[in-house]
């Protein structure tokens, strides 16, 4: 009985491991990419600067490789040590794959956005992640 159970557990672990490893091995062109950008305004109290930055961010929605766009400001959640709410605006975008992201980065609308609006921020942090 022990031998059968041991064989079953070993086989189950092997299948689960190969499934997990297989998801890591999926080709990049088939994995969605999330590009999350956080902006810190030079003048965080300026409603005019915030409106101008939001105008620029909204212009990015016209880039055809974007699959999803979410624009936000810090939420009024309970303060905890792990929460950084010091940024002014966040931009969350989703692409079909790295290629779509790379097209976005080099797109004339994105280039114009950086040239036109970068004077409004003093810090930008980007987190890129891919589906498993």
Secondary structure, 3 states (H helix, E strand, C coil): CHHHHHHHHHHHHHHHHHHHHHHHCCCHHHCCEEEEEEEEECCCCCHHHHHHHHHHHHHHHHCCCEEEEEEECCCCCCCCCCCCCCCCEEEEEEECCHHHHHHHHHCHHHHHHHHHHHHHEEEEEEEEEECC
